Amino acid sequence: MTTRIYLDHAATTPIRPQAAAAVADGMARWANPSSPHAEGRAARRMLEDARGRIAAELGWDGEVILTSGASEALAIGLGRAKRARRLVSAVEHDAVLRAAPGADVLPIVAGEPDEDALARYLADGAPPVVAVQAINSETGTMLLPGSHSPAIAMVRDAGGLVLVDASQAVGKHPLPDADMIVVSAHKLGGPPGIGALLLRDYAMVAPGGGQESGYRGGTENVPGALGFAAALEAGGGDGWATDIEQRFRFKDRLYEAGEVIQPGVQCSHIFAVAHATLPAAAQLIRLDAMGFAVSAGSACSSGTLKRSRALAAFGVAGEVADRTIRVSLGWSTTPEELDRFADAYAGLGRR
């Protein structure tokens, strides 16, 4: 029987062996790190050690609030930031919209925030919190390419704060120069149920909760934190089975057989490609039957095919979006798996 090939790493990626071992070790020695007894103090030392390792691997010299994942980190950052207004890019994850209901929407032009629209917004009221993701999870577009983003500078000059959802970037690209950054362990080979909100300063958000220096409620996930730290360390220096050249050659092979969905600067691990004729749902069914796990650029809900909000905001025509699938790579993806998928995709319309 042919081994199935998993190419949906943007949804979640397999846990690295080092991370799984760290979680198991934490569970064997775990106690509540808020307890005053010796076991609790030992758990607290493990937690703080993991927090320091996470910050070190990310190159972050600010504060680290450990959370249950990216969604909770967004809820804290956007829900409690000490700014009166919220502005979110038009291609943000749904979790951002849930964390900032009623937020104004920033258009995207050529794969990056519309600077003219941003300037008008900043001039028309109190300093806001502006949320712009590092890498779009549907297209792999890098919304803040380079080390110095003009959009971030504009927001700061106006007295605002920049929050970046870096869930698809951590462990793959350097962190952006933002005020708040959201990260998630299970996107990079760590365990599910653990993430973090990175803050330049605690003073940026209102406190709430009895743990995490008073900024989060709930018993801390010590095994998860240990697994998070171990995954970051295991991925240091890339730690992938493919290199960037192999991943971009794979992208080129996909685009020889399909239509390019590349609104701006492209990362090397998430690709959106539109088939010439087949709807996304038909592609997913056929590819799944052939042993490939991928996802669609549009989502099925309650039996109705909904066009992707993000693809529309990037300017992708609706009929193209309907034929678009997402192929996302991870640390465990091999060159042989990429070749097998590229061959299968090239012949998909003939099956």
Secondary structure, 3 states (H helix, E strand, C coil): CCCCEECECCCCCCCCHHHHHHHHHHHHCCCCCCCCCHHHHHHHHHHHHHHHHHHHHHCCCCEEEEECCHHHHHHHHHHHECCCEEEEECCCCHHHHHHCCCCEEECEECCEECHHHHHHHHCCCCCEEEECCCECCCCCEECCCCCCCHHHHHHHHCCCEEEEECCCCCCCCCCCCCCEEEEEHHHCCCCCCCEEEEECCHHHECCCCCEHHHCECCCCCHHHHHHHHHHHHHCCCCCCCCCHHHHHHHHHHHHHHCEEECCCCECCCEEEEECCCCCHHHHHHHHHHHCEECEECCEEECCEEECCHHHHHCCCCHHHHCCEEEEECCCCCCHHHHHHHHHHHHCHHHC
